[in-house]
Structures are given as C-alpha cells and as structure tokens.
C-alpha cells in the first residue's frame, strides 16, 4: 500500500528549521576553528490520524486513514485498525465505511475504508466525514460539491519534425464563471489514469475572471497516443491544500527553501476531505 503523502509531509515546518539551524551552527564553529558535539533533543511529536478522502458522484466512497510519525523515523506506513469512519449525506443519513484495505484499479490509489453503495452527489450539496479510533482521536470534515465547469475544446498540433521527433502539444479551453471566485486543476495523463500526469496545473481566476482559459502542454505526445484530459473545479479549501503540498515538496530537503506546513481541510487531525467535480475527455492523438 502506498505511503500517505500527507503523513510524509506533515512535520516539515519544524524539521526544516531544525536542520537549517544545525547547519548554520556547524558552519560558524568550523570558521572559528572550534568544534563541539551537541546533542539536540527533538520535540515530542504525538501521532495524529491522517485522512485522505475524495468523494465522487456515482462512485463508492473510499478513504485512506493512516497515522503520522516522527520525521527522523524510518519511513513506514502506520495503518490503525480500530478506526470507525462514516460519511454523512446531505439528507443526514450516515453511511459507514468498513475497514477493507485495497487499491482502486481505476486510479491506482490505495485505501483503507470503503462504503457499501455508490454516492449520488450534485453541485451545491454538502457532505460530512467522521473518523474516530479507540484512543479518543476524532477527525471531522465538511465539503460542498463545486459547480460544474465544462471543457469547451481539446485540440493538438504537431511540430514540423519527422519520425520519432514528430510530437504534438495539447490545448484545453474552458470558460470561467464571472460571478464567483474559482479554482481549478488540470491534469493530462498518457495511456492510463493510474500513472503520474504529464502536466498538473492549479490555476485560479484572479487574472482571468469570467474569461476563457487556454492551458497547454509541451510537445510531449506522439501519433496514436491515448491521453486523458481532466478539468477539476475545486473548492477553496482543497485548492489551498494542494498549494501547501506543492510548497512543502519544494521546501523538503532544501536548506534555502521556505518551510511550509500542510493546510488541512479537516479538524482534529491532518488531511483532506473534498467532493470532486470534474470533466474528462479521452483523446487519441492523430
């Protein structure tokens, strides 16, 4: 099972500060011709529940619940087995998610808990998540499904080269609603959705409110390639979570980077809970 992205990044902020301070101290002492071994006592980091939950219309709800650990510990996925999880539907009904670890063949994502029936979700509807364990830890979240923003066109154009060097770029166009502040994620996958995307953009509409968006790739695609273009309309909390994950990735291991903390969308733990609304096109480059 894949190690949770959030649990790997959750303690980056204080770790980076500790490493930078240690390196600077070592440099100053070395410059003065002095050296002294110092034992640094790391602050206690109590384990927290880590939740990743992405609901989709027409899909059985599946979530991942793990446990965070100290940064300097060996990377090991901690999966608590005593967790109870529920999704609260817009009408107030509660659907229990059973502990049944596995992997989604469609997306390649691992999960620990799964529901018993498919969800029906419409834009504007609000869902809730409740996760708790026998230690008294409790994580809650609330998310509203964003409005649908359709893809207008997907087109591509080849360069003038021949043979294996003949490649195409892909353009995706969509219209931003003028009356709201909006956040997006555009992904382009080659061959399968379970692979890493060729591009992964997270724009907002601050400079393009109410206008047409045109987002393109590099010359990455050959004739007969199958690609999947996915346009997600995001709520603000999930958008900020994605931005914080990107910032934390950039800062991790970089002594000159600005430390970044994960901006969770849940209360009582670490993680994300959101309702996805996306449009997807399957294209064969010809």
Backbone torsions as a table, in degrees:
resi	resn	phi	psi	omega
1	UNK	NA	140.0	-177.6
2	UNK	-66.7	142.3	174.3
3	UNK	-69.1	137.3	-178.0
4	UNK	-63.3	128.8	177.8
5	UNK	-59.1	-42.1	-175.4
6	UNK	-67.9	-41.4	-177.4
7	UNK	-65.8	-26.9	177.0
8	UNK	-74.3	-28.0	-172.6
9	UNK	-103.4	-7.3	-166.6
10	UNK	-63.6	-29.8	-175.6
11	UNK	-106.7	21.1	-172.4
12	UNK	-63.5	-38.4	-171.0
13	UNK	-57.5	-53.5	-176.9
14	UNK	-75.3	-26.8	179.1
15	UNK	-65.5	-46.9	-178.2
16	UNK	-61.9	-40.6	178.6
17	UNK	-62.5	-39.7	179.2
18	UNK	-64.8	-44.5	-179.3
19	UNK	-65.1	-43.4	-179.2
20	UNK	-62.4	-44.4	179.9
21	UNK	-62.4	-39.6	179.4
22	UNK	-65.0	-43.3	179.7
23	UNK	-65.2	-42.2	179.6
24	UNK	-63.1	-41.4	179.2
25	UNK	-63.0	-43.1	179.7
26	UNK	-63.0	-39.1	179.3
27	UNK	-65.4	-41.9	-179.9
28	UNK	-65.4	-44.0	179.6
29	UNK	-65.8	-38.7	178.9
30	UNK	-64.3	-37.6	-179.9
31	UNK	-67.2	-25.2	-179.8
32	UNK	-93.4	3.5	-179.1
33	UNK	75.1	19.1	-178.5
34	UNK	-115.7	150.4	176.1
35	UNK	-149.0	134.9	178.8
36	UNK	-147.8	130.4	176.6
37	UNK	-74.6	132.0	-178.3
38	UNK	-125.0	130.7	173.9
39	UNK	-90.9	118.1	-179.6
40	UNK	-98.3	123.1	178.7
41	UNK	-87.6	114.6	-178.5
42	UNK	-73.8	142.0	178.4
43	UNK	-67.6	149.9	178.6
44	UNK	-65.9	140.3	-179.6
45	UNK	-129.5	90.2	-176.8
46	UNK	-63.7	135.9	179.2
47	UNK	-61.2	140.5	177.5
48	UNK	-122.4	155.5	172.4
49	UNK	-72.4	136.8	179.6
50	UNK	-118.4	124.2	-173.1
51	UNK	-123.4	133.6	170.4
52	UNK	-126.6	116.5	-174.7
53	UNK	-140.7	118.7	-179.6
54	UNK	-126.3	107.9	-179.9
55	UNK	-88.6	146.4	178.2
56	UNK	-136.5	142.8	174.4
57	UNK	-62.8	132.9	177.0
58	UNK	81.6	2.3	-179.0
59	UNK	-115.9	149.6	172.5
60	UNK	-68.3	129.4	-179.2
61	UNK	-66.6	132.7	177.1
62	UNK	-136.6	132.7	-179.0
63	UNK	-131.3	163.4	176.3
64	UNK	-118.1	125.9	176.2
65	UNK	-121.4	122.9	177.8
66	UNK	-133.6	-168.4	-177.6
67	UNK	-133.7	133.9	180.0
68	UNK	-73.7	161.2	179.2
69	UNK	-144.8	170.4	179.2
70	UNK	-61.5	148.4	-176.4
71	UNK	-64.2	-40.4	-174.6
72	UNK	-82.3	-3.1	176.3
73	UNK	-74.2	157.7	177.2
74	UNK	-61.1	137.9	-179.2
75	UNK	-64.5	114.1	-177.8
76	UNK	-149.9	129.0	-179.5
77	UNK	-75.6	124.4	178.0
78	UNK	-104.5	114.8	-178.2
79	UNK	-114.8	104.4	177.4
80	UNK	-68.9	138.5	-175.8
81	UNK	-101.9	0.1	-176.9
82	UNK	-106.3	23.7	-175.4
83	UNK	-88.7	134.5	171.1
84	UNK	-105.7	133.9	-177.1
85	UNK	-133.6	139.5	179.6
86	UNK	-138.1	142.6	167.4
87	UNK	-106.1	129.0	178.7
88	UNK	-99.9	118.9	-176.4
89	UNK	-77.1	165.1	-178.7
90	UNK	-55.7	-31.0	-179.9
91	UNK	-84.5	-0.4	179.0
92	UNK	99.3	-9.3	179.0
93	UNK	-68.6	145.4	-179.6
94	UNK	-109.5	127.3	176.3
95	UNK	-111.2	119.2	179.4
96	UNK	-77.0	140.7	175.5
97	UNK	-104.9	119.6	-173.6
98	UNK	-85.5	148.3	177.1
99	UNK	-73.4	108.2	-177.7
100	UNK	-153.9	76.8	-174.8
101	UNK	-57.5	143.7	179.0
102	UNK	-176.2	-165.6	-179.8
103	UNK	-137.7	140.5	178.7
104	UNK	-82.8	115.6	-178.4
105	UNK	-64.6	-29.0	-178.2
106	UNK	-68.8	-42.5	-175.2
107	UNK	-109.1	-17.2	-176.2
108	UNK	80.8	1.8	-178.2
109	UNK	-81.7	139.8	175.3
110	UNK	-84.3	153.7	177.5
111	UNK	-145.4	160.5	178.1
112	UNK	-113.4	-29.0	-176.2
113	UNK	-128.6	141.3	-178.9
114	UNK	-136.7	149.6	178.2
115	UNK	-82.3	-177.3	-177.2
116	UNK	-110.3	-9.7	179.3
117	UNK	-152.8	160.3	-177.6
118	UNK	-71.0	149.7	178.0
119	UNK	-90.4	148.8	167.4
120	UNK	-112.8	116.0	-177.1
121	UNK	-129.0	134.5	178.9
122	UNK	-123.1	150.9	178.1
123	UNK	-54.1	135.8	-179.3
124	UNK	94.0	-14.8	179.1
125	UNK	-80.5	143.7	-177.4
126	UNK	-111.4	133.0	178.2
127	UNK	-117.4	157.2	177.9
128	UNK	-127.6	154.8	178.7
129	UNK	-127.2	136.4	176.7
130	UNK	-130.1	123.0	179.9
131	UNK	-131.5	131.1	179.8
132	UNK	-148.4	160.5	177.9
133	UNK	-134.2	179.1	-175.3
134	UNK	-73.4	-10.9	178.2
135	UNK	-86.4	-0.4	180.0
136	UNK	91.1	1.5	178.0
137	UNK	-77.0	140.2	-176.3
138	UNK	-142.6	128.1	179.0
139	UNK	-119.1	132.2	179.0
140	UNK	-129.3	156.1	177.2
141	UNK	-155.9	159.0	178.7
142	UNK	-141.3	136.6	-177.8
143	UNK	-148.4	143.0	178.5
144	UNK	-113.0	136.0	-179.5
145	UNK	-70.5	124.9	-179.9
146	UNK	-69.2	166.6	176.4
147	UNK	-67.9	159.0	178.3
148	UNK	-82.2	128.9	173.1
149	UNK	-117.8	108.8	-174.0
150	UNK	-76.7	153.6	169.4
151	UNK	-77.8	127.3	178.0
152	UNK	-79.5	-56.6	-178.3
153	UNK	-145.4	151.2	168.3
154	UNK	-127.6	122.0	-179.1
155	UNK	-137.9	163.8	-178.0
156	UNK	-143.9	161.0	179.8
157	UNK	-146.8	134.9	-179.8
158	UNK	-87.3	153.2	171.3
159	UNK	-78.1	-176.5	-175.8
160	UNK	-93.9	10.3	-176.7
161	UNK	-84.8	170.8	-175.9
162	UNK	-119.6	162.8	174.7
163	UNK	62.9	-137.6	-176.4
164	UNK	-68.2	-14.4	-178.7
165	UNK	-90.5	-3.2	178.3
166	UNK	-80.7	110.5	-174.8
167	UNK	-130.1	160.7	-179.7
168	UNK	-123.4	148.3	167.6
169	UNK	-102.2	160.9	-175.9
170	UNK	-122.9	134.3	176.3
171	UNK	-114.7	135.0	175.9
172	UNK	-120.1	129.8	-179.5
173	UNK	-121.0	140.6	174.0
174	UNK	-153.5	161.0	-175.9
175	UNK	-105.4	127.2	179.5
176	UNK	-82.9	135.2	174.9
177	UNK	-66.5	138.2	-174.6
178	UNK	-82.8	-23.7	-169.8
179	UNK	-86.6	-5.7	-174.2
180	UNK	-133.2	161.6	169.5
181	UNK	-88.1	126.8	-169.2
182	UNK	-128.2	151.4	-178.5
183	UNK	-133.1	143.5	-173.0
184	UNK	-136.2	162.0	168.7
185	UNK	-139.5	125.1	177.5
186	UNK	-115.2	124.1	176.7
187	UNK	-122.8	141.8	173.9
188	UNK	-124.9	115.3	178.5
189	UNK	-104.7	147.5	174.8
190	UNK	-105.9	128.1	174.8
191	UNK	75.6	-56.3	-174.9
192	UNK	-141.2	149.2	177.0
193	UNK	-72.6	-21.1	-176.9
194	UNK	-78.3	-0.9	177.8
195	UNK	-96.3	168.8	175.3
196	UNK	-67.8	141.8	-178.6
197	UNK	-70.2	149.8	174.8
198	UNK	-69.5	-38.2	173.5
199	UNK	-135.4	152.3	-179.7
200	UNK	-149.3	95.8	-177.4
201	UNK	-104.0	145.2	175.7
202	UNK	-131.3	72.8	-179.8
203	UNK	-84.8	160.2	168.0
204	UNK	-120.8	179.6	-173.0
205	UNK	-105.6	23.7	-178.8
206	UNK	-58.5	-38.8	-177.9
207	UNK	-102.9	0.8	-173.8
208	UNK	-140.5	32.5	-174.3
209	UNK	-63.7	126.9	178.4
210	UNK	75.4	6.2	-176.7
211	UNK	-108.9	173.9	176.3
212	UNK	-80.0	134.8	172.6
213	UNK	-95.6	138.2	171.2
214	UNK	-128.9	112.4	-178.1
215	UNK	-117.5	131.2	-174.8
216	UNK	-125.3	167.1	177.1
217	UNK	-109.8	178.6	168.9
218	UNK	-83.0	-178.3	176.3
219	UNK	-77.3	83.2	-172.1
220	UNK	-112.6	-6.5	-167.1
221	UNK	-123.7	139.1	179.5
222	UNK	-101.7	166.7	177.0
223	UNK	-59.4	139.4	179.6
224	UNK	76.6	3.6	172.7
225	UNK	-66.6	138.8	172.2
226	UNK	-98.2	127.7	-179.8
227	UNK	-127.0	154.2	175.8
228	UNK	-119.1	120.5	178.4
229	UNK	-105.3	119.1	-176.3
230	UNK	-120.7	123.6	177.2
231	UNK	-111.9	114.1	179.0
232	UNK	-100.6	132.5	169.4
233	UNK	-98.3	118.0	-169.6
234	UNK	-105.1	152.2	166.9
235	UNK	-81.7	163.9	-173.8
236	UNK	-62.7	-40.6	-177.4
237	UNK	-63.1	-42.8	179.4
238	UNK	-68.7	-37.4	177.7
239	UNK	-60.3	-45.8	179.6
240	UNK	-65.1	-35.1	175.2
241	UNK	-61.0	-48.4	180.0
242	UNK	-60.3	-42.2	179.1
243	UNK	-63.0	-40.3	-179.0
244	UNK	-68.5	-34.7	176.3
245	UNK	-64.3	-42.8	178.5
246	UNK	-63.6	-41.5	178.6
247	UNK	-64.6	-40.9	180.0
248	UNK	-66.1	-38.6	176.1
249	UNK	-60.7	-43.0	-178.6
250	UNK	-66.7	-36.3	-176.4
251	UNK	-82.2	-24.2	-174.4
252	UNK	-64.6	120.6	179.3
253	UNK	81.1	-0.1	-179.9
254	UNK	-103.9	107.9	-176.5
255	UNK	-65.6	-15.9	-179.5
256	UNK	-103.7	0.2	-179.3
257	UNK	-83.9	153.9	177.2
258	UNK	-77.7	122.2	177.7
259	UNK	-56.1	143.0	-176.7
260	UNK	-135.0	138.9	178.2
261	UNK	-106.3	148.6	177.5
262	UNK	-72.7	130.3	178.6
263	UNK	-94.7	90.1	-176.7
264	UNK	-67.3	154.4	175.0
265	UNK	-104.9	6.5	-179.6
266	UNK	-116.1	164.3	177.6
267	UNK	-112.2	142.3	176.2
268	UNK	90.5	-1.5	179.5
269	UNK	-166.6	-152.8	-179.5
270	UNK	-120.7	143.1	173.0
271	UNK	141.9	-163.5	-173.8
272	UNK	-140.5	140.2	172.8
273	UNK	-138.0	122.0	-178.7
274	UNK	-151.6	161.9	175.3
275	UNK	-110.7	117.7	-175.0
276	UNK	-81.9	141.2	170.4
277	UNK	-137.0	114.3	-175.0
278	UNK	-142.5	158.2	172.3
279	UNK	-113.6	142.3	-175.3
280	UNK	-138.2	138.1	174.7
281	UNK	-121.5	135.7	172.5
282	UNK	-103.0	123.4	-173.2
283	UNK	-127.0	140.5	169.5
284	UNK	-109.4	119.8	-178.1
285	UNK	-72.6	122.6	-178.4
286	UNK	-134.1	NA	NA
